[in-house]
């Protein structure tokens, strides 16, 4: 599920589906080409100095120290750079 909503004039919450398309070995939904436009418009590269609070949220954290789950490399490689640029 992908959606976003604003709270006030300068806060935006962005929901990203980090589930896998197939249970065991599938790609994550945010990697699908149909969702790239949503990610591009949700996390634009800021050039004019204006900033907005963008708060992304999703189920699978990029980093995990727990014994049952490891870091999610696809989240680290494909989403974190987008978060840093906007």
Helices and strands as residue ranges (DSSP letters): E 3-7, E 11-15, G 29-31, G 33-35, H 36-42, E 53-57, H 73-78, H 80-85
